[in-house]
Structure formats: C-alpha cells, structure tokens
C-alpha cells in the first residue's frame, strides 16, 4: 500500500493530508502533481480556509504480511 502524506498551506498555517493511493509505484513528480491538483481543485477546506499551496510531500510505502490465520471451525 502506498500513502501520500502532505503538509499544505492554508493561509498562514499548515494543515496535514494523508490518503491511500491505488497505485503501487509512484514517484516524486506524480505525488507532487496529485497534491497540486488537490490544492487547485479547492475540494478541501479547513478552519483556516482553503488550501493555498504544497509545503511538503512524502510517500509512505507499506508492506503487510499476514502471519497467522486461525483455523476455520
């Protein structure tokens, strides 16, 4: 699972967004393009107002290993 974690400007304050991406391999340019699209779309609003710019973007790649399955009775 890949998660994009981002800090975005909302006026003079910073807000945090994180969301799961349906793609396993995502690079820096794609992650930044997604965040810029979200900011430009004005789909999220915070108590400080609309998102106005991207401050930071991180890609979190996680792997889940199922270590135990209980027997089905």
C-alpha positions as CSV (number, residue, x, y, z in Angstrom):
1,X,0.0,0.0,0.0
2,X,1.2,3.5,-0.8
3,X,0.2,6.5,1.2
4,X,0.9,10.2,0.2
5,X,1.4,12.3,3.2
6,X,1.5,16.1,2.7
7,X,1.6,19.3,4.5
8,X,-0.3,22.1,2.8
9,X,-0.6,25.8,3.3
10,X,-4.0,27.2,4.4
11,X,-3.4,30.9,4.6
12,X,-0.6,31.4,7.1
13,X,-1.0,28.0,8.8
14,X,-0.1,24.4,7.8
15,X,-2.6,21.5,7.5
16,X,-1.9,17.8,7.1
17,X,-3.4,15.5,4.5
18,X,-2.8,11.7,4.0
19,X,-4.5,9.4,1.7
20,X,-4.1,5.9,0.2
21,X,-3.1,5.7,-3.5
22,X,-4.4,2.9,-5.7
23,X,-1.0,2.5,-7.4
24,X,2.0,0.7,-6.0
25,X,4.8,2.6,-7.7
26,X,4.5,6.4,-7.5
27,X,7.4,8.8,-8.0
28,X,8.1,12.3,-6.7
29,X,6.7,14.1,-9.8
30,X,3.4,12.1,-9.7
31,X,2.9,12.8,-5.9
32,X,3.6,16.5,-6.3
33,X,1.2,16.6,-9.3
34,X,-1.6,15.0,-7.3
35,X,-1.1,17.4,-4.4
36,X,-1.0,20.5,-6.7
37,X,-4.3,19.2,-8.4
38,X,-5.9,18.8,-5.0
39,X,-4.9,22.4,-4.0
40,X,-6.1,23.8,-7.3
41,X,-9.4,22.0,-7.1
42,X,-10.5,23.6,-3.8
43,X,-12.1,20.4,-2.7
44,X,-10.9,20.6,0.9
45,X,-11.5,23.4,3.3
46,X,-10.1,23.8,6.8
47,X,-10.9,26.1,9.7
48,X,-8.1,28.4,8.4
49,X,-9.6,28.5,4.9
50,X,-8.9,26.9,1.6
51,X,-5.7,25.1,0.7
52,X,-3.3,27.5,-1.0
53,X,-0.1,25.6,-1.7
54,X,2.0,22.5,-1.0
55,X,4.6,22.7,1.7
56,X,5.8,19.1,1.9
57,X,5.1,15.7,0.3
58,X,6.1,12.3,1.5
59,X,5.5,8.8,0.0
60,X,4.9,6.1,2.6
61,X,5.3,2.6,1.2
62,X,4.0,-0.2,3.5
63,X,4.0,-3.9,3.2
64,X,1.6,-6.1,5.1
65,X,2.5,-9.7,5.9
66,X,-0.3,-12.0,7.1
67,X,1.5,-14.1,9.8
68,X,-1.4,-16.0,11.3
69,X,-4.7,-17.3,10.0
70,X,-6.9,-19.0,12.7
71,X,-8.4,-22.3,11.7
72,X,-11.9,-22.1,10.5
73,X,-14.2,-24.3,12.6
